[in-house]
Amino acid sequence: MNLEDNPTTLIKMKSGYACIGDTQFLQGYCVLFSDPAVASLNDLNTIARADFLSDMSIVGDAIIKVCRPLRINYGILGNSYPHLHAHLFPRYEDEPEQLQKRNVWQYPEEYWVNSEYKFDVDKHKDLKNNLITAIKDLI
């Protein structure tokens, strides 16, 4: 996976690449990919592991600063893609009530595939730039 030239890439961090999520039904959703690629958090030595988790929290802080969610849900799964990555989902007060306390993966498929929510370079330019600025400020 080449993230250097990917339009979703926000910034290269100490442990990898921070990217804006390919869907934005929860505005500010981001993913942190390890670099170099490893299969899981446990494949990193203690220092690299701490760097990844620290970078993950910095991206979370940037989302909070830019998007003002109630909280961030962090997820490192690894079930379907063998490259360590962390999902950072902002959670909002105005989410549908029946979904507010559920795992984000339980959102109906329509949220994941609806073109209205797909990342778009032009539509999400300001969000992307604001996240980049916030991450740089926090580093």
Secondary structure, DSSP 4 states (H G I P E B T S, - for coil): ---TT-TTEEEE-SSEEEEE-SB-SSTT-EEEEESS--SSGGGS-HHHHHHHHHHHHHHHHHHHHHH--SEEEEE---SS-SS-EEEEEEE-TTS-GGGTTS-GGGS-HHHHH-TTTB--TTTTHHHHHHHHHHHHHH-
